[in-house]
Amino acid sequence: MALYKVTVATGSDLFTGTIDSISIRLVGLEGESAKQKLSHLLLPGTVCDYELNIEEDIGMLLSVQLFKETYLFLVQDAWYCQYVKVIDPIGKLHQFPVYQWISGDTRVLFPEGRGSILSTSSGNLYMEQRKMELEKNREVYKWKMYAPGCPYCIDADGIGDLPINERYSDEKRGSFLVTVLLSKLEVGLKGFTRNTDSWRNLDDIKTVFYFNRTNISDEVSKRWNEDSFFGYQYLNGGNPMLIRKCLNLSENFPVTSSMVAASLGTSTDLQKELQNGNVFLADYKILQGIPANHSVNGKQQYISAPMCLLWKDPQDQLLPIAIQLGQTPGEQTPIFLPSDSEWDWTLAKIWVRNADFQVHQTAYHLLHTHLFAEVFNIATHRQLPRNHPVYKLLIPHLRYTLDINTFARKQLIGPGGLFDENMVVSEEGVKSLVRRAMEEMTYSALCLPENIKARGLESIPNYFYRDDGQMIWEAMERFVSNMVQHYYKSDESVRTDPELQAWVAEIYEKGFLSNESSGIPSSLETVSSLVRYLTMVIFRCSAQHAAINSGQFDFYGWMPNGPSSMKSPPPTAKGVTTLQTILDALPDVNITTTAVVIVWQLSKEPQDQRRLGCYPDEHFTEETPQIFILEFQEKLSEISKIINERNQTRSLPYPYLDPKVIENSISI
């Protein structure tokens, strides 16, 4: 008979304990022990110690099997287990990370915490345990087509259909609901949600929120119509992803030197500035032909696919110098200029901001972060067992993503959802835009350094998204490289890892729809390619989402700077626009209110937060990976200090990529 000392830790949140009966079985290389009962009452935050006398010779300890069974005919009670630790008869400590809910009458096998990859020397029992774990996961994490030409999603119609470990905690859901209720309460008491009239003047828009404001949103409401601020947003606003350097103008945007001479001054001309790399283009051709919502408050809405030319002046300001509100030039599609009347130019810029809002929300926010993160989540659970090092590395960055995505598909972008009722791009328009964005998708677009280079923005000044993002990317890449090289000693070990290759292949198939022209890999051949791929995944699920999501209220809280819809068609002539024309085109009072409430909610991360690099769930139990985590955290702290020191010197800070405010995962 051998003595094993067992420690079991229960989560600390209010309802993580259980009154159900908990038992354990130890599984070793030579066999397994008999099932032994531990407790029928585990309170939140408790760490309980037990002694097990095992008669069987089980050999080297590999796994523990936990049993949860209803106690005395009471209603079954879910239990959140943090970890199990076992000291074997010779005094060796074995750690078993759990960090998950266990619900129903069930038994679950948890492997020892050391990260490991399959090899030719892996034992049959070891391989069989991993296979059984994945087979069980595939019964729970099932794929479903979201829409043709779009990434697949989890097979769940609502939050209640999700695996229990993918749902918000009570704290997070409660915090989310409070934010929703309080924001709706303020605008509801003011009567805005029932007012279907146009705004009577621009200043009245400031009355949507009194309590819910930020310093940046207040600054935006003051500067929104300045050309320099309009250009600034392409670098550091809600959507810093679309602008690119322009070396030659296309035939469908016939801007001439004489048109922009007043903007450029007498010391240069358009051709010189193109050659010098000082001209940039924001092209919204992806919106061409997208159907506009035909009934918002019973009114037809309108959408355009504008083109906007910008110039970096000698003071390093990025200024709009020409706007065409369509992709086909002609008499009905004039090119608007800063030298036009105030209201002509203002309305042209509003149309561009409206187009940017649509592309931002659908392509760069929904697709590039939320939908891809969902694919990463599902494939990880289906193809990587718990003790695979890539699983351990990624799981903190996939937390709660399925919950918020399932909520969004039902409440925001689903049939009859908020997009159908309030946005120019309805449910079908969202699917069409995602489909088009998928057709243009490239691997380099998902990797920050390559994306910046492809858009020709390596040296443009005051591009804080690039500067901060590059620091974080490099820190992540170093962290990932250390982790990967700790477990993969050669390129051959990457090529011959069947679980890793199955994971990459499933993401390629279900996420990127086997689009070979995208350059997205369907397999990985080298250690360096694995490092790049994992850095891309983690950056997408954390920093990129922060850059795209966290500033939404700051820049869209003042509605004219990012109207969700337009209820008049784009102007077809100059000299006819007045302030009233603009007020008649902007969204109605209730539509404005709903859009502002939405971006407020999405910009406010609910409670139960975990910041970038914060890993309270210790999935890695070995000393060396834990050292890598500490080094990563120290580097992020250095980056945070650099960003904060810079922001202290600016009237308009860029805080969205401060590691201290980046969430580890997409959870809102």
Buried (B, 14 or more C-beta within 10 A) or exposed (E): EBEBBBBBBBBEBEEBBBBBBBBBBBBBEEEBBEEBEBBBBBEBBBEBEBEBEBEBEBEEBBBBBBBBBBBEEEEBBBBBBBBBBBBBEEEEEBBBBBBBBBBEEEBBBBBBBBBBBBEEEEEEBBBEBBEEBBEEBBEBBEBEEBBEBBBBBBBBEEBEEBBBBBBBBEBBBBBBEEBBEEBBEBBBEBEBBEBEEBBEEBEEBBEBBEEBBBEBBBBBBEBBBEBEBBBBBBBBBBBBBBBBBBEEBBEBBEBEBEBBBEBBEEEBBBEEBBEEBBBBBBBBBBBEEBEBBEEBBEBEBBBBBBBBBBBBBEEEBBBBBBBBBBBEBEEEBBBBBBEBBEBBBBBBBBBBBBBBBBBBBBBBBBBBBBBBBBBBBBBBBBBBBBBBBBBBBBBBBBBBBBBBBBBBBBBBBBEEBBBBBBBBBBBBBBBBBBBBBBEEBBBBBBBBBBBBEBBBBEEBEBBBBBBBBBBBBBBBBBBBBBBBBBBBEEBEBBBBBEBBBBBBBBBBBBBBBEBEEBBBBBEBEBBBBBBBBBBBBBBBBBBBBBBBBBBBBBBBBBBBBBBBBBBBBBBEEBEEBEEEBBBEBBBBBBBBBBBBBBBBBBBBBBEBBBBBBBBEBBBBBBEEBEEBBEBBBEBBEEBBEEBEEBBEEEEBBBBBBBBBBBBBBBBB
